[in-house]
Amino acid sequence: MTIQSDVATVECGELTPAAALFRSLSDPTRLSIVKRMAGGELRVSELTRELGLAQSTVSAHVACLRDCGLVTGRVQGRSVHYSLARPELMDMLAQAEVLLAATGNEVSLCPNYGTGSTVTTLTKENTR
Protein backbone atom coordinates (compact mmCIF):
# COMPACT_ATOMS: atom_id res chain seq x y z
CA MET A 1 0.00 0.00 0.00
CA THR A 2 1.26 3.43 -0.92
CA ILE A 3 -0.09 6.52 0.77
CA GLN A 4 -0.51 9.06 -1.99
CA SER A 5 -0.83 12.80 -1.73
CA ASP A 6 -4.00 12.70 -3.85
CA VAL A 7 -6.46 11.94 -1.06
CA ALA A 8 -9.42 11.67 -3.44
CA THR A 9 -8.02 8.47 -4.96
CA VAL A 10 -7.29 6.74 -1.63
CA GLU A 11 -10.06 4.53 -0.33
CA CYS A 12 -10.59 4.48 3.43
CA GLY A 13 -10.00 0.72 3.56
CA GLU A 14 -6.61 1.16 1.91
CA LEU A 15 -5.49 3.27 4.87
CA THR A 16 -6.39 0.61 7.42
CA PRO A 17 -2.89 -0.95 7.52
CA ALA A 18 -1.29 2.50 7.91
CA ALA A 19 -3.71 3.36 10.70
CA ALA A 20 -2.88 0.07 12.43
CA LEU A 21 0.84 0.80 12.11
CA PHE A 22 0.49 4.24 13.68
CA ARG A 23 -1.80 2.88 16.38
CA SER A 24 0.78 0.24 17.28
CA LEU A 25 3.31 3.05 17.77
CA SER A 26 0.91 5.38 19.58
CA ASP A 27 1.88 4.25 23.07
CA PRO A 28 4.88 6.05 24.64
CA THR A 29 6.14 2.80 26.17
CA ARG A 30 6.12 1.04 22.82
CA LEU A 31 7.96 3.97 21.25
CA SER A 32 10.57 3.76 24.03
CA ILE A 33 10.99 0.04 23.38
CA VAL A 34 11.42 0.61 19.64
CA LYS A 35 13.99 3.37 20.21
CA ARG A 36 15.95 1.17 22.62
CA MET A 37 15.91 -1.70 20.13
CA ALA A 38 17.44 0.59 17.53
CA GLY A 39 20.69 0.01 19.41
CA GLY A 40 20.46 -3.77 19.05
CA GLU A 41 18.89 -6.82 20.60
CA LEU A 42 17.32 -6.67 24.05
CA ARG A 43 15.64 -9.11 26.38
CA VAL A 44 12.44 -8.24 28.25
CA SER A 45 14.39 -8.30 31.53
CA GLU A 46 16.74 -5.60 30.18
CA LEU A 47 13.82 -3.48 29.00
CA THR A 48 12.11 -3.93 32.37
CA ARG A 49 15.18 -2.63 34.15
CA GLU A 50 15.70 0.29 31.74
CA LEU A 51 12.06 1.39 31.64
CA GLY A 52 11.29 0.77 35.31
CA LEU A 53 8.09 -1.10 34.45
CA ALA A 54 6.69 -4.46 35.46
CA GLN A 55 7.81 -7.46 33.44
CA SER A 56 4.22 -8.24 32.45
CA THR A 57 3.73 -4.70 31.13
CA VAL A 58 6.90 -4.80 29.04
CA SER A 59 6.07 -8.29 27.78
CA ALA A 60 2.62 -7.14 26.67
CA HIS A 61 4.07 -4.18 24.77
CA VAL A 62 6.76 -6.32 23.12
CA ALA A 63 4.07 -8.86 22.16
CA CYS A 64 2.03 -6.07 20.56
CA LEU A 65 5.03 -4.92 18.53
CA ARG A 66 5.85 -8.52 17.59
CA ASP A 67 2.25 -9.24 16.53
CA CYS A 68 2.36 -6.13 14.32
CA GLY A 69 5.52 -7.41 12.63
CA LEU A 70 7.69 -4.59 13.94
CA VAL A 71 9.78 -6.70 16.33
CA THR A 72 11.20 -10.17 15.99
CA GLY A 73 12.52 -12.56 18.61
CA ARG A 74 15.53 -14.86 18.54
CA VAL A 75 15.59 -17.72 21.05
CA GLN A 76 18.90 -18.37 22.74
CA GLY A 77 18.72 -20.97 25.47
CA ARG A 78 15.94 -19.91 27.82
CA SER A 79 16.03 -16.27 26.71
CA VAL A 80 14.44 -14.45 23.81
CA HIS A 81 16.40 -11.58 22.32
CA TYR A 82 14.16 -9.05 20.58
CA SER A 83 15.17 -6.70 17.80
CA LEU A 84 13.54 -4.52 15.18
CA ALA A 85 12.19 -6.54 12.28
CA ARG A 86 12.58 -3.66 9.83
CA PRO A 87 15.25 -0.94 10.07
CA GLU A 88 12.97 1.31 7.98
CA LEU A 89 10.96 1.85 11.14
CA MET A 90 13.72 4.07 12.53
CA ASP A 91 13.77 6.05 9.28
CA MET A 92 10.04 6.65 9.63
CA LEU A 93 10.42 7.74 13.26
CA ALA A 94 13.27 10.08 12.29
CA GLN A 95 10.99 11.68 9.69
CA ALA A 96 8.26 12.00 12.33
CA GLU A 97 10.72 13.90 14.53
CA VAL A 98 11.52 16.22 11.60
CA LEU A 99 7.80 16.84 11.11
CA LEU A 100 7.29 17.48 14.83
CA ALA A 101 10.15 19.97 14.84
CA ALA A 102 8.77 21.72 11.75
CA THR A 103 5.32 22.09 13.30
CA GLY A 104 6.64 23.15 16.68
CA ASN A 105 5.07 20.07 18.23
CA GLU A 106 1.62 21.58 17.60
CA VAL A 107 0.20 18.06 17.63
CA SER A 108 0.54 18.13 21.42
CA LEU A 109 -2.22 20.79 21.39
CA CYS A 110 -4.62 18.50 19.51
CA PRO A 111 -7.88 18.30 21.51
CA ASN A 112 -8.31 14.62 20.62
CA TYR A 113 -4.81 13.20 21.05
CA GLY A 114 -2.66 15.96 22.52
CA THR A 115 -1.16 16.20 25.98
CA GLY A 116 -4.33 17.37 27.70
CA SER A 117 -6.83 15.32 25.71
CA THR A 118 -9.44 13.04 27.20
CA VAL A 119 -7.90 10.08 25.34
CA THR A 120 -4.50 10.72 26.97
CA THR A 121 -6.08 11.12 30.40
CA LEU A 122 -8.07 7.90 30.05
CA THR A 123 -5.02 6.00 28.83
CA LYS A 124 -2.98 7.15 31.82
CA GLU A 125 -5.79 6.21 34.21
CA ASN A 126 -6.12 2.75 32.63
CA THR A 127 -2.43 2.01 33.15
CA ARG A 128 -2.63 2.64 36.89
Secondary structure by P-SEA (a helix, b strand, c coil): ccccccccccccccaaaaaaaaaaaccaaaaaaaaaaccccccaaaaaaaacccaaaaaaaaaaaaaaccbbbbbcccbbbbcccccaaaaaaaaaaaaaaaaccccccccccccccaaaaaaaaaac
